[in-house]
Amino acid sequence: MTATFGLGSAATVVASVAPLVTPSLAWAQPRLPSLYMFIPAGPGGGWDGLGRAIEQVARQAGLVGTFQFENVGGAGGSVGLPRFVGQRRGRPDALMVTGSIMVGATLTNRTPVGMKDLTPIARLTEEAGVIVVPSSSDIQDLAGLLAALKANPGGVSIAGGSAGGTDHITLGLILKSLGRSAKEGSYVAFAGGGPAQAAILGAQVKAGISGLSEFAEQIKSGRMRALATTGPTRTDPVIPTLKESGVDVVMTNWRGVFAPPGIRPDAREKLVALMTELHALPAWAAMLQTRDWGDAFLTGEAFASFLAEDVAKTETVLKEIGLA
């Protein structure tokens, strides 16, 4: 089965002021003099990482003059979502970074404001997840984790992103493959990759699930042990997939950018053009490779159609595993 999806509420605002342009582009006028980037999650996670990557490449290329960031974490983005929709409605210079995790979180939490209230601009990346344990764990491989989950799911606490998001769905599907109920799992939701990492490294939980890029440094340093990835094929040559390890689960996580509701059609097209130009830059291709992100570029109406289909599929899966 292949599925592409995506707890505090403190806000963090960071303004980036000095434009970074290469000498050859110093004369060019940016497409946008400034861009407000809203991240409905805490600093350090996948959405924040994508927003900062957009800033780095866009400013170096002279596409955008300055960026202002605001981070509002909580409940898979459903805390920040109504803030963005309410405060930025009709604004042509604002983008929110989100993805499949918000699709699942808004359905699980039955929020009144959902993906339907956003203006799709571009899907940018797709990423496989990874299942990890701290290096000090007595769980040596995936077989050991599966055995523990099968024997006592509630006794194996697993950290991940928001409730109902991609990580939570992955655990639910693994439990189903073992003949257990998804509701038996002990899932510990965190607002971002940073807090989840701290919980795993501090042995506050038995294991963790997140995007590979979020745990890559800890895996390379030996502080975490990677047991399996969740994509259809190996993302890292030394880490097996769930599928090849005998678990019939495939899950990837897409991320993209959305504008507020109520913007004019010409403003939407300008933002689509900005993301299209960004995507065509060699620096963006290099960024994808550095971060181990898959290129999943899709814009405009095609992205809107994909989103509608993804919401429908996600709702079906969440109901199957008892999360909606």
C-alpha positions as YAML, in Angstrom:
chain: A
units: angstrom
residues:
- id: 1
  name: MET
  ca: [0.00, 0.00, 0.00]
- id: 2
  name: THR
  ca: [1.41, 3.36, -0.99]
- id: 3
  name: ALA
  ca: [0.13, 6.49, 0.71]
- id: 4
  name: THR
  ca: [1.35, 10.05, 0.30]
- id: 5
  name: PHE
  ca: [0.16, 12.17, 3.21]
- id: 6
  name: GLY
  ca: [1.45, 14.79, 5.42]
- id: 7
  name: LEU
  ca: [1.54, 20.47, 21.15]
- id: 8
  name: GLY
  ca: [2.27, 23.87, 22.24]
- id: 9
  name: SER
  ca: [1.10, 27.12, 20.66]
- id: 10
  name: ALA
  ca: [3.90, 29.64, 21.18]
- id: 11
  name: ALA
  ca: [4.69, 31.92, 18.24]
- id: 12
  name: THR
  ca: [8.20, 32.80, 17.11]
- id: 13
  name: VAL
  ca: [8.79, 35.66, 14.68]
- id: 14
  name: VAL
  ca: [12.12, 36.13, 12.94]
- id: 15
  name: ALA
  ca: [12.80, 38.80, 10.33]
- id: 16
  name: SER
  ca: [15.53, 38.36, 7.75]
- id: 17
  name: VAL
  ca: [16.53, 41.79, 6.53]
- id: 18
  name: ALA
  ca: [19.76, 42.00, 4.59]
- id: 19
  name: PRO
  ca: [19.25, 40.68, 1.04]
- id: 20
  name: LEU
  ca: [21.84, 38.20, -0.16]
- id: 21
  name: VAL
  ca: [22.48, 38.43, -3.90]
- id: 22
  name: THR
  ca: [25.29, 37.30, -6.09]
- id: 23
  name: PRO
  ca: [27.25, 40.08, -7.86]
- id: 24
  name: SER
  ca: [25.89, 39.08, -11.27]
- id: 25
  name: LEU
  ca: [22.31, 39.45, -10.01]
- id: 26
  name: ALA
  ca: [22.78, 42.59, -7.95]
- id: 27
  name: TRP
  ca: [21.21, 44.78, -10.64]
- id: 28
  name: ALA
  ca: [18.04, 42.69, -10.97]
- id: 29
  name: GLN
  ca: [14.76, 43.63, -9.37]
- id: 30
  name: PRO
  ca: [13.36, 40.81, -7.22]
- id: 31
  name: ARG
  ca: [10.03, 39.25, -8.14]
- id: 32
  name: LEU
  ca: [8.84, 40.17, -4.65]
- id: 33
  name: PRO
  ca: [10.41, 42.89, -2.47]
- id: 34
  name: SER
  ca: [9.43, 40.95, 0.64]
- id: 35
  name: LEU
  ca: [7.77, 37.65, 1.53]
- id: 36
  name: TYR
  ca: [6.12, 36.62, 4.78]
- id: 37
  name: MET
  ca: [6.71, 32.91, 5.43]
- id: 38
  name: PHE
  ca: [4.43, 31.23, 7.94]
- id: 39
  name: ILE
  ca: [5.55, 27.93, 9.47]
- id: 40
  name: PRO
  ca: [2.74, 26.17, 11.40]
- id: 41
  name: ALA
  ca: [5.27, 24.22, 13.47]
- id: 42
  name: GLY
  ca: [8.17, 24.86, 15.81]
- id: 43
  name: PRO
  ca: [11.69, 25.65, 14.56]
- id: 44
  name: GLY
  ca: [13.89, 22.75, 13.51]
- id: 45
  name: GLY
  ca: [11.35, 20.49, 11.82]
- id: 46
  name: GLY
  ca: [10.67, 19.59, 8.20]
- id: 47
  name: TRP
  ca: [8.36, 22.52, 7.41]
- id: 48
  name: ASP
  ca: [10.75, 24.99, 8.98]
- id: 49
  name: GLY
  ca: [13.64, 23.42, 7.07]
- id: 50
  name: LEU
  ca: [11.82, 23.79, 3.76]
- id: 51
  name: GLY
  ca: [10.96, 27.42, 4.49]
- id: 52
  name: ARG
  ca: [14.58, 28.25, 5.34]
- id: 53
  name: ALA
  ca: [15.76, 26.46, 2.20]
- id: 54
  name: ILE
  ca: [13.38, 28.54, 0.08]
- id: 55
  name: GLU
  ca: [14.72, 31.68, 1.74]
- id: 56
  name: GLN
  ca: [18.35, 30.73, 1.17]
- id: 57
  name: VAL
  ca: [17.99, 29.93, -2.52]
- id: 58
  name: ALA
  ca: [15.52, 32.72, -3.36]
- id: 59
  name: ARG
  ca: [17.58, 35.45, -1.73]
- id: 60
  name: GLN
  ca: [20.87, 34.27, -3.20]
- id: 61
  name: ALA
  ca: [19.25, 34.33, -6.65]
- id: 62
  name: GLY
  ca: [17.74, 37.77, -6.09]
- id: 63
  name: LEU
  ca: [14.16, 36.49, -6.47]
- id: 64
  name: VAL
  ca: [12.98, 37.92, -3.13]
- id: 65
  name: GLY
  ca: [14.37, 40.93, -1.28]
- id: 66
  name: THR
  ca: [13.63, 40.09, 2.36]
- id: 67
  name: PHE
  ca: [11.86, 37.35, 4.31]
- id: 68
  name: GLN
  ca: [9.92, 37.45, 7.56]
- id: 69
  name: PHE
  ca: [9.29, 34.15, 9.34]
- id: 70
  name: GLU
  ca: [6.67, 33.27, 11.93]
- id: 71
  name: ASN
  ca: [6.55, 29.87, 13.65]
- id: 72
  name: VAL
  ca: [3.35, 28.81, 15.40]
- id: 73
  name: GLY
  ca: [3.51, 25.15, 16.43]
- id: 74
  name: GLY
  ca: [0.79, 22.80, 17.58]
- id: 75
  name: ALA
  ca: [-1.41, 19.87, 16.57]
- id: 76
  name: GLY
  ca: [0.11, 19.19, 13.17]
- id: 77
  name: GLY
  ca: [-0.33, 22.76, 12.03]
- id: 78
  name: SER
  ca: [-3.98, 23.06, 13.01]
- id: 79
  name: VAL
  ca: [-3.12, 25.63, 15.71]
- id: 80
  name: GLY
  ca: [-1.33, 27.93, 13.27]
- id: 81
  name: LEU
  ca: [-3.60, 27.31, 10.28]
- id: 82
  name: PRO
  ca: [-6.54, 29.49, 11.42]
- id: 83
  name: ARG
  ca: [-4.09, 32.24, 12.39]
- id: 84
  name: PHE
  ca: [-2.63, 32.29, 8.87]
- id: 85
  name: VAL
  ca: [-6.05, 32.13, 7.22]
- id: 86
  name: GLY
  ca: [-7.53, 34.84, 9.44]
- id: 87
  name: GLN
  ca: [-4.64, 37.29, 9.56]
- id: 88
  name: ARG
  ca: [-3.28, 36.96, 6.00]
- id: 89
  name: ARG
  ca: [-6.49, 36.61, 4.00]
- id: 90
  name: GLY
  ca: [-6.11, 38.31, 0.62]
- id: 91
  name: ARG
  ca: [-2.40, 39.12, 1.13]
- id: 92
  name: PRO
  ca: [-0.37, 38.51, -2.05]
- id: 93
  name: ASP
  ca: [2.99, 38.48, -0.24]
- id: 94
  name: ALA
  ca: [2.44, 35.57, 2.16]
- id: 95
  name: LEU
  ca: [3.09, 31.83, 1.96]
- id: 96
  name: MET
  ca: [2.59, 29.00, 4.42]
- id: 97
  name: VAL
  ca: [4.75, 25.87, 4.35]
- id: 98
  name: THR
  ca: [2.82, 22.69, 5.08]
- id: 99
  name: GLY
  ca: [2.09, 19.26, 3.66]
- id: 100
  name: SER
  ca: [0.67, 15.82, 4.16]
- id: 101
  name: ILE
  ca: [0.98, 15.95, 7.96]
- id: 102
  name: MET
  ca: [-1.50, 18.82, 8.09]
- id: 103
  name: VAL
  ca: [-3.91, 16.86, 5.89]
- id: 104
  name: GLY
  ca: [-3.99, 14.05, 8.45]
- id: 105
  name: ALA
  ca: [-3.95, 16.33, 11.49]
- id: 106
  name: THR
  ca: [-6.90, 18.48, 10.41]
- id: 107
  name: LEU
  ca: [-8.94, 15.35, 9.65]
- id: 108
  name: THR
  ca: [-8.01, 13.67, 12.93]
- id: 109
  name: ASN
  ca: [-8.71, 16.79, 14.97]
- id: 110
  name: ARG
  ca: [-11.86, 17.62, 12.95]
- id: 111
  name: THR
  ca: [-10.82, 21.25, 12.71]
- id: 112
  name: PRO
  ca: [-13.26, 23.78, 11.22]
- id: 113
  name: VAL
  ca: [-10.45, 25.35, 9.16]
- id: 114
  name: GLY
  ca: [-8.78, 22.91, 6.78]
- id: 115
  name: MET
  ca: [-6.80, 22.55, 3.56]
- id: 116
  name: LYS
  ca: [-9.86, 23.73, 1.61]
- id: 117
  name: ASP
  ca: [-9.33, 27.20, 3.07]
- id: 118
  name: LEU
  ca: [-5.87, 27.62, 1.50]
- id: 119
  name: THR
  ca: [-4.75, 28.57, -2.01]
- id: 120
  name: PRO
  ca: [-2.44, 25.83, -3.39]
- id: 121
  name: ILE
  ca: [0.73, 27.23, -4.96]
- id: 122
  name: ALA
  ca: [3.32, 24.44, -5.32]
- id: 123
  name: ARG
  ca: [4.16, 20.99, -4.06]
- id: 124
  name: LEU
  ca: [7.95, 20.95, -3.75]
- id: 125
  name: THR
  ca: [9.35, 17.88, -2.03]
- id: 126
  name: GLU
  ca: [8.60, 14.30, -1.11]
- id: 127
  name: GLU
  ca: [10.44, 12.36, 1.57]
- id: 128
  name: ALA
  ca: [10.50, 8.87, 2.96]
- id: 129
  name: GLY
  ca: [10.34, 8.43, 6.71]
- id: 130
  name: VAL
  ca: [12.77, 6.54, 8.90]
- id: 131
  name: ILE
  ca: [12.27, 4.48, 12.05]
- id: 132
  name: VAL
  ca: [15.00, 4.96, 14.63]
- id: 133
  name: VAL
  ca: [16.03, 4.02, 18.16]
- id: 134
  name: PRO
  ca: [18.71, 5.69, 20.31]
- id: 135
  name: SER
  ca: [22.10, 4.05, 19.96]
- id: 136
  name: SER
  ca: [21.89, 2.93, 23.59]
- id: 137
  name: SER
  ca: [18.71, 0.92, 22.92]
- id: 138
  name: ASP
  ca: [18.65, -2.83, 23.37]
- id: 139
  name: ILE
  ca: [16.60, -2.98, 20.15]
- id: 140
  name: GLN
  ca: [19.20, -3.81, 17.51]
- id: 141
  name: ASP
  ca: [17.12, -4.08, 14.34]
- id: 142
  name: LEU
  ca: [13.62, -3.85, 12.89]
- id: 143
  name: ALA
  ca: [12.86, -7.45, 13.81]
- id: 144
  name: GLY
  ca: [13.47, -6.60, 17.45]
- id: 145
  name: LEU
  ca: [11.13, -3.61, 17.32]
- id: 146
  name: LEU
  ca: [8.42, -5.59, 15.54]
- id: 147
  name: ALA
  ca: [8.63, -8.36, 18.13]
- id: 148
  name: ALA
  ca: [8.23, -5.84, 20.96]
- id: 149
  name: LEU
  ca: [5.29, -4.14, 19.22]
- id: 150
  name: LYS
  ca: [3.55, -7.44, 18.57]
- id: 151
  name: ALA
  ca: [3.98, -8.60, 22.17]
- id: 152
  name: ASN
  ca: [2.93, -5.36, 23.87]
- id: 153
  name: PRO
  ca: [2.20, -2.33, 21.63]
- id: 154
  name: GLY
  ca: [1.36, -0.11, 24.57]
- id: 155
  name: GLY
  ca: [4.73, -0.74, 26.15]
- id: 156
  name: VAL
  ca: [6.69, 0.58, 23.17]
- id: 157
  name: SER
  ca: [6.41, 4.38, 23.16]
- id: 158
  name: ILE
  ca: [7.20, 5.90, 19.78]
- id: 159
  name: ALA
  ca: [7.85, 9.60, 19.15]
- id: 160
  name: GLY
  ca: [6.80, 11.38, 16.00]
- id: 161
  name: GLY
  ca: [5.05, 14.40, 14.59]
- id: 162
  name: SER
  ca: [1.48, 15.44, 15.23]
- id: 163
  name: ALA
  ca: [-1.35, 13.05, 16.04]
- id: 164
  name: GLY
  ca: [-2.91, 11.82, 12.82]
- id: 165
  name: GLY
  ca: [0.07, 12.81, 10.72]
- id: 166
  name: THR
  ca: [2.28, 10.68, 8.48]
- id: 167
  name: ASP
  ca: [4.37, 9.29, 11.34]
- id: 168
  name: HIS
  ca: [1.29, 8.30, 13.35]
- id: 169
  name: ILE
  ca: [-0.32, 6.68, 10.31]
- id: 170
  name: THR
  ca: [2.91, 4.74, 9.66]
- id: 171
  name: LEU
  ca: [2.83, 3.28, 13.18]
- id: 172
  name: GLY
  ca: [-0.86, 2.41, 12.81]
- id: 173
  name: LEU
  ca: [-0.24, 0.56, 9.56]
- id: 174
  name: ILE
  ca: [2.72, -1.33, 11.04]
- id: 175
  name: LEU
  ca: [0.57, -2.47, 13.97]
- id: 176
  name: LYS
  ca: [-2.16, -3.60, 11.56]
- id: 177
  name: SER
  ca: [0.42, -5.62, 9.62]
- id: 178
  name: LEU
  ca: [1.31, -7.37, 12.89]
- id: 179
  name: GLY
  ca: [-2.30, -8.28, 13.59]
- id: 180
  name: ARG
  ca: [-2.70, -5.66, 16.30]
- id: 181
  name: SER
  ca: [-5.04, -2.66, 16.45]
- id: 182
  name: ALA
  ca: [-3.68, 0.78, 15.59]
- id: 183
  name: LYS
  ca: [-5.40, 2.05, 18.71]
- id: 184
  name: GLU
  ca: [-3.10, -0.10, 20.88]
- id: 185
  name: GLY
  ca: [-0.02, 1.88, 19.94]
- id: 186
  name: SER
  ca: [1.73, 4.22, 22.36]
- id: 187
  name: TYR
  ca: [2.32, 7.22, 20.11]
- id: 188
  name: VAL
  ca: [3.87, 10.38, 21.57]
- id: 189
  name: ALA
  ca: [3.21, 13.42, 19.38]
- id: 190
  name: PHE
  ca: [5.61, 16.37, 19.22]
- id: 191
  name: ALA
  ca: [5.24, 19.80, 17.59]
- id: 192
  name: GLY
  ca: [8.49, 19.53, 15.63]
- id: 193
  name: GLY
  ca: [11.54, 17.48, 14.81]
- id: 194
  name: GLY
  ca: [13.68, 19.14, 17.48]
- id: 195
  name: PRO
  ca: [11.58, 18.08, 20.50]
- id: 196
  name: ALA
  ca: [11.11, 14.58, 19.06]
- id: 197
  name: GLN
  ca: [14.89, 14.21, 18.66]
- id: 198
  name: ALA
  ca: [15.46, 15.26, 22.26]
- id: 199
  name: ALA
  ca: [12.95, 12.71, 23.52]
- id: 200
  name: ILE
  ca: [14.54, 9.90, 21.51]
- id: 201
  name: LEU
  ca: [18.12, 10.76, 22.44]
- id: 202
  name: GLY
  ca: [17.11, 11.16, 26.07]
- id: 203
  name: ALA
  ca: [15.51, 7.69, 26.05]
- id: 204
  name: GLN
  ca: [12.16, 9.20, 27.04]
- id: 205
  name: VAL
  ca: [10.65, 7.01, 24.33]
- id: 206
  name: LYS
  ca: [11.65, 3.63, 22.89]
- id: 207
  name: ALA
  ca: [11.78, 4.67, 19.22]
- id: 208
  name: GLY
  ca: [10.89, 7.43, 16.78]
- id: 209
  name: ILE
  ca: [9.46, 7.97, 13.30]
- id: 210
  name: SER
  ca: [10.11, 11.05, 11.18]
- id: 211
  name: GLY
  ca: [11.42, 12.23, 7.82]
- id: 212
  name: LEU
  ca: [14.88, 10.91, 7.04]
- id: 213
  name: SER
  ca: [16.33, 14.42, 6.71]
- id: 214
  name: GLU
  ca: [15.23, 15.30, 10.25]
- id: 215
  name: PHE
  ca: [17.21, 12.43, 11.81]
- id: 216
  name: ALA
  ca: [20.02, 12.17, 9.23]
- id: 217
  name: GLU
  ca: [22.67, 13.99, 11.28]
- id: 218
  name: GLN
  ca: [21.93, 11.93, 14.38]
- id: 219
  name: ILE
  ca: [22.09, 8.70, 12.36]
- id: 220
  name: LYS
  ca: [25.40, 9.69, 10.73]
- id: 221
  name: SER
  ca: [26.89, 10.65, 14.09]
- id: 222
  name: GLY
  ca: [25.92, 7.28, 15.56]
- id: 223
  name: ARG
  ca: [23.61, 8.74, 18.20]
- id: 224
  name: MET
  ca: [20.60, 7.07, 16.56]
- id: 225
  name: ARG
  ca: [20.27, 3.65, 14.94]
- id: 226
  name: ALA
  ca: [18.14, 3.55, 11.77]
- id: 227
  name: LEU
  ca: [16.01, 0.41, 11.53]
- id: 228
  name: ALA
  ca: [14.08, 0.97, 8.29]
- id: 229
  name: THR
  ca: [12.85, 3.61, 5.86]
- id: 230
  name: THR
  ca: [9.25, 3.91, 4.67]
- id: 231
  name: GLY
  ca: [9.62, 4.65, 0.96]
- id: 232
  name: PRO
  ca: [9.09, 2.29, -1.98]
- id: 233
  name: THR
  ca: [12.86, 1.91, -2.51]
- id: 234
  name: ARG
  ca: [15.96, 2.54, -0.41]
- id: 235
  name: THR
  ca: [16.69, 6.21, 0.16]
- id: 236
  name: ASP
  ca: [19.93, 5.31, 1.92]
- id: 237
  name: PRO
  ca: [21.75, 2.26, 0.54]
- id: 238
  name: VAL
  ca: [22.52, 0.90, 4.01]
- id: 239
  name: ILE
  ca: [19.02, 1.25, 5.49]
- id: 240
  name: PRO
  ca: [16.43, -1.35, 4.39]
- id: 241
  name: THR
  ca: [12.84, -0.42, 3.62]
- id: 242
  name: LEU
  ca: [9.86, -1.73, 5.56]
- id: 243
  name: LYS
  ca: [8.67, -3.43, 2.38]
- id: 244
  name: GLU
  ca: [11.86, -5.43, 1.83]
- id: 245
  name: SER
  ca: [11.89, -6.30, 5.53]
- id: 246
  name: GLY
  ca: [8.54, -8.06, 5.22]
- id: 247
  name: VAL
  ca: [6.24, -5.23, 6.38]
- id: 248
  name: ASP
  ca: [3.81, -4.34, 3.61]
- id: 249
  name: VAL
  ca: [3.76, -0.60, 4.33]
- id: 250
  name: VAL
  ca: [4.97, 2.22, 2.06]
- id: 251
  name: MET
  ca: [4.57, 5.84, 3.17]
- id: 252
  name: THR
  ca: [5.98, 9.13, 1.91]
- id: 253
  name: ASN
  ca: [5.53, 12.69, 3.10]
- id: 254
  name: TRP
  ca: [5.07, 15.63, 0.71]
- id: 255
  name: ARG
  ca: [5.62, 19.30, 1.53]
- id: 256
  name: GLY
  ca: [4.71, 22.47, -0.31]
- id: 257
  name: VAL
  ca: [3.61, 26.09, -0.07]
- id: 258
  name: PHE
  ca: [0.17, 27.65, 0.07]
- id: 259
  name: ALA
  ca: [-1.09, 31.23, -0.15]
- id: 260
  name: PRO
  ca: [-3.90, 32.61, 1.99]
- id: 261
  name: PRO
  ca: [-7.50, 32.49, 0.79]
- id: 262
  name: GLY
  ca: [-8.93, 35.43, -1.12]
- id: 263
  name: ILE
  ca: [-5.89, 36.44, -3.18]
- id: 264
  name: ARG
  ca: [-6.41, 37.71, -6.74]
- id: 265
  name: PRO
  ca: [-5.72, 35.31, -9.65]
- id: 266
  name: ASP
  ca: [-2.81, 37.45, -10.85]
- id: 267
  name: ALA
  ca: [-1.26, 37.32, -7.37]
- id: 268
  name: ARG
  ca: [-1.59, 33.54, -7.34]
- id: 269
  name: GLU
  ca: [0.10, 33.30, -10.74]
- id: 270
  name: LYS
  ca: [2.93, 35.52, -9.54]
- id: 271
  name: LEU
  ca: [3.58, 33.20, -6.59]
- id: 272
  name: VAL
  ca: [3.40, 30.14, -8.86]
- id: 273
  name: ALA
  ca: [5.92, 31.81, -11.20]
- id: 274
  name: LEU
  ca: [8.20, 32.52, -8.25]
- id: 275
  name: MET
  ca: [8.18, 28.87, -7.17]
- id: 276
  name: THR
  ca: [8.63, 27.70, -10.76]
- id: 277
  name: GLU
  ca: [11.69, 29.92, -11.21]
- id: 278
  name: LEU
  ca: [13.07, 28.79, -7.85]
- id: 279
  name: HIS
  ca: [12.60, 25.14, -8.81]
- id: 280
  name: ALA
  ca: [14.53, 25.64, -12.07]
- id: 281
  name: LEU
  ca: [17.64, 26.96, -10.32]
- id: 282
  name: PRO
  ca: [20.71, 24.68, -10.04]
- id: 283
  name: ALA
  ca: [20.99, 25.85, -6.43]
- id: 284
  name: TRP
  ca: [17.57, 24.35, -5.71]
- id: 285
  name: ALA
  ca: [18.59, 21.01, -7.24]
- id: 286
  name: ALA
  ca: [21.70, 21.09, -5.06]
- id: 287
  name: MET
  ca: [19.56, 21.86, -2.01]
- id: 288
  name: LEU
  ca: [17.34, 18.84, -2.69]
- id: 289
  name: GLN
  ca: [20.38, 16.60, -2.93]
- id: 290
  name: THR
  ca: [21.94, 18.00, 0.23]
- id: 291
  name: ARG
  ca: [18.74, 17.54, 2.24]
- id: 292
  name: ASP
  ca: [17.88, 14.12, 0.75]
- id: 293
  name: TRP
  ca: [14.54, 15.50, -0.46]
- id: 294
  name: GLY
  ca: [12.80, 14.00, -3.47]
- id: 295
  name: ASP
  ca: [11.73, 16.44, -6.19]
- id: 296
  name: ALA
  ca: [7.90, 16.39, -6.27]
- id: 297
  name: PHE
  ca: [7.28, 19.70, -8.06]
- id: 298
  name: LEU
  ca: [3.67, 20.40, -8.99]
- id: 299
  name: THR
  ca: [1.86, 23.72, -9.31]
- id: 300
  name: GLY
  ca: [-1.47, 25.43, -9.85]
- id: 301
  name: GLU
  ca: [-4.56, 23.46, -10.76]
- id: 302
  name: ALA
  ca: [-2.62, 20.19, -11.02]
- id: 303
  name: PHE
  ca: [-1.51, 20.66, -7.41]
- id: 304
  name: ALA
  ca: [-5.07, 21.53, -6.36]
- id: 305
  name: SER
  ca: [-6.35, 18.30, -7.97]
- id: 306
  name: PHE
  ca: [-3.63, 16.24, -6.28]
- id: 307
  name: LEU
  ca: [-4.53, 17.82, -2.94]
- id: 308
  name: ALA
  ca: [-8.22, 16.95, -3.23]
- id: 309
  name: GLU
  ca: [-7.33, 13.34, -4.03]
- id: 310
  name: ASP
  ca: [-4.81, 13.17, -1.18]
- id: 311
  name: VAL
  ca: [-7.34, 14.48, 1.35]
- id: 312
  name: ALA
  ca: [-9.85, 11.82, 0.25]
- id: 313
  name: LYS
  ca: [-7.28, 9.00, 0.43]
- id: 314
  name: THR
  ca: [-5.95, 10.14, 3.79]
- id: 315
  name: GLU
  ca: [-9.43, 10.24, 5.30]
- id: 316
  name: THR
  ca: [-10.04, 6.68, 4.11]
- id: 317
  name: VAL
  ca: [-6.80, 5.39, 5.65]
- id: 318
  name: LEU
  ca: [-7.35, 7.24, 8.95]
- id: 319
  name: LYS
  ca: [-10.78, 5.65, 9.28]
- id: 320
  name: GLU
  ca: [-9.34, 2.21, 8.51]
- id: 321
  name: ILE
  ca: [-6.80, 2.47, 11.32]
- id: 322
  name: GLY
  ca: [-9.19, 4.10, 13.78]
- id: 323
  name: LEU
  ca: [-7.71, 7.61, 13.85]
- id: 324
  name: ALA
  ca: [-10.67, 9.50, 12.36]
...
